[in-house]
Amino acid sequence: MYIILSKLRCDNQFVNYVFLGFLLNVGLYSAFLLLTWFGVETKLAMTILYIAGILYSFKLNKDVIFKCEDNRVAFFKFIASVMLGYCLNYSSLYIFSDIYGYPYQYVQAVSVVFLAFLQFLINKYWVFSVKSQVVIR
């Protein structure tokens, strides 16, 4: 599947990000619902899927969306941005589902959309920016 996605021919980063992000997040959200349906606690399911999606997401963002050279600086920035997203996602589940009692399915769906836009901005202007493409040897 990665080979097919890497041949994407659109030069618009945002369009690529939305399209690939949609596909990736549909899969991850479906897995989230499946895990919770089987009884896995919501925040644990979200944590498992964050870990599972990190490397695949980094590779797609680096190679297909932002076309960044391979470097450790971008990888560590990406991990930092994902951890920020994770903390925001975990907090939203805790606050809106555990404390206020909103259904976790809706809280997670809203979080996915909000965090996707936030991650695009962070990736474009910090993680994979031209300044970040300095290769460490």
Order of alpha helices (4+ residues) and beta strands (2+ residues): alpha-alpha-alpha-alpha-alpha
